[in-house]
Structures are given as structure tokens and as C-alpha cells.
Amino acid sequence: MKALVIGATGATGKDLVKQLLNDKEFEEIDIFVRKPVEIQNEKLKIHVVNFENPEEWKDKVKGDVVFSCLGTTLKDAGSKEAQKKVDFGYQYEFAKAARENDVEDYILVSAYGANPASKIFYSKMKGELEEAVKQLHFTKITIFKPGILERKDSGRTGEVLGSRIIKFANKLGLLESQKPLPTDILAKAMINSSKIKSNGYSSIKLGNIFCFADKKFES
């Protein structure tokens, strides 16, 4: 299989690419990034692109499955408009290009609580993206909705603090539905979902993500 990855330099993306490179079922992994990355592997093809100019790169979005895990924070983006350009705009344009090039399988990392009707900016934005990509009518679309992600060496202070609080609550038997999710587990679940032959739409929430990650497939 040939995998296409957007968001390959983020925490989830890094784990995803590493696992894809070690997976015998994937013969080629194409990543689309804004800046050069120092990864060398015979299976890996790196495309440095300007996401604001789809005409320059959309013809390269060809393969068997798209893994979309691009995202930024409001702090890093600088404004809600800038964050939406990345989290919604770039991802939607990439999905659109993939569909126009007959890619059949689309896998998106969204967020717990994503809802286009939400009054919370982040949840509303993620929900709007989900609805937009559904309208592209991929043969198969899988949307993962994790809660707080447990990233290696995370520099996101709020996320680290939130994860610690929830882990403490988990020890007391509380907030089980908000259990922090390691990014490598999410990546494994995404890859496993790409190996399931089916049609239609699936929404995978926290508890089911762990089930997908533990699922065994014959090589």
C-alpha cells in the first residue's frame, strides 16, 4: 500500500510515520510538510509544499490511504483565523485533492467533543472539518476522536497539566472517558483501521481507539 501523510512532524505524525516505515504492508510513504525534515528511508518520499497553493501540489496526492493529523495550537498560530487556516483549511484542501485523485481511504484525527454546533471555537472547528470531509464521499472514511493526547516531550504546559490531573482522577475511578491517550497508541490504531476492508463512515472514540490498537491482523 501507499500511504499519504499530512501532519507528519507533529507528535502523532512522527509516531505514525515511524510505524508505517516499519510496516511491511506499506511499500511507500509520502509525507507533505512545510519545511524539510531529516528523515531518510528508502520507503519515504518527502514533499515540501506550500499548503496555501494547492495547485502546486495537488497532483502529487495519489495513493491508497490518507492519514490526516495536521494541527496547531491557538498560541502557536497567533489567532483563531490562523489556527482555522491550518486545522480546517489545509486539511480540507488536502482531503479534496486526495478525493479528486481517487484515493479511497481517508483517516482523520479530530478531537473529543468535536461538533459543528458547539459554542467552543476548537470543538466547532473540528466538527466543521468532519462534516466537510464527509461531503467529499470517500469510499471509506474513519475519524478518530481522542481526548487529551500524551505526547513525548510535550512543551504544551496546559496539556501536560491536564493530563496529570486526569490521570490522578483515573486512579480514583473518575473521568475514565477522558483517559490520556499516548500518541503511539493512536498511530497504531490509525494504521490498523487502514487494514480493515470496509465501506462507509466510522467514528472512533477514546475507548474504541485502544481496541483498534490492540487488534491483530495477519501479515
C-alpha positions as MATLAB code, in Angstrom:
seq = 'MKALVIGATGATGKDLVKQLLNDKEFEEIDIFVRKPVEIQNEKLKIHVVNFENPEEWKDKVKGDVVFSCLGTTLKDAGSKEAQKKVDFGYQYEFAKAARENDVEDYILVSAYGANPASKIFYSKMKGELEEAVKQLHFTKITIFKPGILERKDSGRTGEVLGSRIIKFANKLGLLESQKPLPTDILAKAMINSSKIKSNGYSSIKLGNIFCFADKKFES';
ca = [
       0.000    0.000    0.000;
       0.966    3.620   -0.474;
       0.266    5.986    2.423;
      -0.084    9.767    2.255;
       0.529   11.688    5.478;
      -0.206   15.286    6.404;
       0.935   16.414    9.847;
       3.982   14.147    9.809;
       6.098   16.439   12.010;
       3.654   16.569   14.922;
       3.675   14.163   17.856;
       1.099   11.782   16.398;
       2.519   12.179   12.892;
       6.033   11.255   13.965;
       4.827    8.075   15.653;
       2.640    7.306   12.648;
       5.436    7.682   10.089;
       7.821    5.611   12.206;
       5.302    2.780   12.435;
       4.414    2.981    8.750;
       8.078    2.684    7.781;
       8.319   -0.479    9.882;
       5.113   -1.968    8.470;
       5.671   -4.463    5.655;
       2.224   -3.821    4.194;
       3.192   -0.250    3.294;
       5.595   -0.054    0.373;
       5.691    3.746    0.071;
       5.014    6.588    2.475;
       4.645   10.105    1.062;
       4.671   12.928    3.591;
       3.678   16.514    2.827;
       5.443   19.066    5.028;
       6.004   22.814    5.146;
       9.704   22.547    5.982;
      12.412   19.964    5.166;
      12.719   17.115    7.652;
      15.725   14.967    8.451;
      14.350   11.502    7.852;
      15.957    9.047    5.485;
      14.362    5.786    4.425;
      14.035    4.090    1.062;
      10.259    3.832    1.536;
       9.847    7.518    2.356;
       9.202   10.341   -0.100;
       9.188   13.889    1.262;
       7.214   16.666   -0.421;
       7.962   20.179    0.865;
       4.905   22.213   -0.097;
       3.116   25.494    0.464;
      -0.314   24.391    1.630;
      -1.782   27.731    0.609;
      -1.153   26.877   -3.053;
      -2.917   23.547   -3.743;
      -2.389   23.913   -7.483;
       1.337   23.336   -6.910;
       0.984   20.007   -5.123;
      -2.481   18.516   -5.533;
      -1.452   16.237   -8.416;
       1.003   14.503   -6.062;
      -1.717   13.431   -3.628;
      -2.111    9.935   -5.034;
      -2.108    6.678   -3.093;
      -4.221    4.159   -1.218;
      -4.860    5.894    2.102;
      -4.595    9.391    3.558;
      -3.640    9.894    7.202;
      -4.564   13.443    8.221;
      -3.204   14.525   11.605;
      -2.210   18.123   10.999;
      -2.923   20.669   13.701;
      -1.643   23.631   15.650;
      -2.484   25.486   18.835;
      -4.083   28.888   19.181;
      -0.907   30.093   20.900;
       1.365   28.936   18.075;
      -0.985   30.126   15.341;
      -1.436   33.570   16.884;
      -5.157   33.944   16.186;
      -8.310   31.913   15.686;
      -8.281   32.749   11.990;
      -4.719   31.484   11.590;
      -5.451   28.314   13.544;
      -8.516   27.569   11.436;
      -6.467   28.049    8.263;
      -4.223   25.172    9.384;
      -6.621   22.894   11.249;
      -9.506   23.268    8.821;
      -8.291   24.874    5.601;
      -5.104   22.943    4.928;
      -6.603   19.607    5.913;
      -9.740   20.113    3.854;
      -7.814   21.136    0.735;
      -5.588   18.076    1.095;
      -8.608   15.800    1.522;
     -10.247   17.397   -1.509;
      -7.136   16.795   -3.623;
      -6.981   13.184   -2.486;
     -10.594   12.573   -3.421;
     -10.135   14.211   -6.819;
      -7.242   11.802   -7.376;
      -9.431    8.794   -6.475;
      -7.879    7.998   -3.097;
     -10.487    5.780   -1.448;
      -9.486    5.607    2.228;
      -9.333    8.716    4.437;
      -8.342    8.686    8.123;
      -8.647   11.866   10.190;
      -7.537   12.739   13.709;
     -10.257   15.002   15.056;
     -10.999   15.667   18.730;
     -13.238   14.526   21.550;
     -16.319   16.750   21.627;
     -16.000   17.917   18.019;
     -19.339   19.380   16.991;
     -20.134   21.942   14.277;
     -22.841   23.381   16.526;
     -20.544   23.837   19.527;
     -20.059   27.288   21.052;
     -16.443   26.369   21.798;
     -14.219   27.532   18.930;
     -11.932   24.487   18.834;
     -14.755   21.931   19.056;
     -16.773   23.799   16.436;
     -13.809   23.983   14.053;
     -13.086   20.264   14.376;
     -16.759   19.429   13.911;
     -16.957   21.579   10.798;
     -13.967   19.776    9.324;
     -15.547   16.389    9.998;
     -18.729   17.403    8.208;
     -16.810   18.938    5.291;
     -14.700   15.845    4.607;
     -17.743   13.595    4.872;
     -19.232   15.502    1.956;
     -16.259   14.500   -0.214;
     -17.674   10.956   -0.234;
     -14.560    8.842    0.180;
     -15.243    5.134   -0.227;
     -14.121    4.712    3.375;
     -13.653    7.404    5.998;
     -12.563    6.895    9.605;
     -12.496    9.716   12.139;
     -10.651    9.296   15.433;
     -11.807   11.465   18.332;
      -9.187   11.315   21.099;
      -9.306   13.396   24.248;
      -6.074   14.715   25.739;
      -3.074   13.297   23.914;
       0.000   12.146   25.783;
       2.888   13.418   23.671;
       6.537   12.550   24.180;
       8.479   15.554   25.495;
       5.421   17.780   25.165;
       6.042   21.505   25.526;
       2.342   22.269   25.882;
       2.092   23.224   29.548;
      -1.691   23.178   29.698;
      -1.853   19.773   28.053;
       0.750   18.276   30.412;
      -1.046   19.662   33.468;
      -4.418   18.482   32.201;
      -3.035   15.003   31.566;
      -1.664   14.787   35.119;
      -4.971   15.865   36.619;
      -6.951   13.361   34.579;
      -4.505   10.544   35.347;
      -4.926   11.275   39.049;
      -8.706   11.214   38.626;
      -8.425    7.924   36.725;
      -6.687    6.368   39.734;
      -9.761    7.301   41.755;
     -12.039    5.698   39.175;
     -13.104    9.050   37.734;
     -13.102   10.535   34.216;
     -12.418    7.195   32.544;
     -13.835    8.567   29.287;
     -11.109   11.241   29.341;
      -8.137    8.940   29.863;
      -4.998   10.495   28.261;
      -4.065    8.718   25.047;
      -0.398    8.128   24.093;
       0.250    9.243   20.530;
       1.905    5.957   19.591;
      -1.286    4.105   20.551;
      -3.334    6.466   18.401;
      -0.912    5.973   15.492;
      -1.153    2.197   15.783;
      -4.938    2.356   15.811;
      -4.927    4.535   12.693;
      -2.754    2.063   10.825;
      -4.860   -0.883   11.940;
      -8.015    0.877   10.759;
      -6.486    1.258    7.280;
      -6.191   -2.522    7.047;
      -9.885   -3.125    7.623;
     -11.644   -3.618    4.319;
     -14.985   -1.841    4.500;
     -17.036    0.981    3.043;
     -18.698    3.965    4.666;
     -18.052    6.141    7.692;
     -16.738    5.192   11.140;
     -16.282    7.386   14.207;
     -13.768    6.045   16.725;
     -13.861    7.476   20.249;
     -11.435    7.031   23.111;
     -12.287    3.569   24.405;
     -12.503    2.107   20.913;
      -9.135    3.586   19.962;
      -7.444    1.222   22.404;
      -9.413   -1.672   20.892;
      -8.199   -0.737   17.412;
      -4.621   -0.509   18.644;
      -4.808   -3.986   20.153;
      -6.437   -5.580   17.116;
      -4.371   -8.297   15.420;
      -4.052   -8.619   11.647;
      -2.487  -11.355    9.568;
       0.525  -10.196    7.555;
];
